[in-house]
């Protein structure tokens, strides 16, 4: 249920941000929502106050308004946060932020990718990997990189349900399969 709820709110915010009369760019909306979520997550007292049933809605709204002012948040984001407080959904802020980023990327033509390599890739190597995947898929790639010391060499990319394996182990497994089929 939480995932569906986060998705619903994230899509509603994205609809508002992508509306023709919106004066908030999607990139700014993502950055501002990240800042708010980081501020809330970074202060246990603030998080506790926003989640506590002992604190009145009007007090929570005042806290959110001051936080939005402090972070210089756009009116759309401020209103979104006030709706979350009104509907007692502020506890789902992180999930909504993550889902909102995915929705924005989707609408802008970006695809998230998990790229794993045997060692840290240089910026030029990252650019080459992202370019090759982007050309193959016809989309822009928003990559998240990890290092797996267990890998012998190469790169593995997971995009949606597909995996692209250009690792040494993957090549060896492929050779093993082909040899077994020939025997």
Buried (B, 14 or more C-beta within 10 A) or exposed (E): EEEEBBBEBBBBBBEBBBEEEBEBEBEBBBEBBEBBBEBBEEEEEBBEBBEEEEBEEEBBBEBBBEBBEEBEBBEBBBBBBBBBBEEEBBBBBEBBBBBBBBBBBEBEEBBBBEBBBBEEBEEEEBEEBBEBBBEEBEBEBBBEBEEEEEBEEBBBBBBEEEEBBBBEBBBEEEEEEEEEEEE
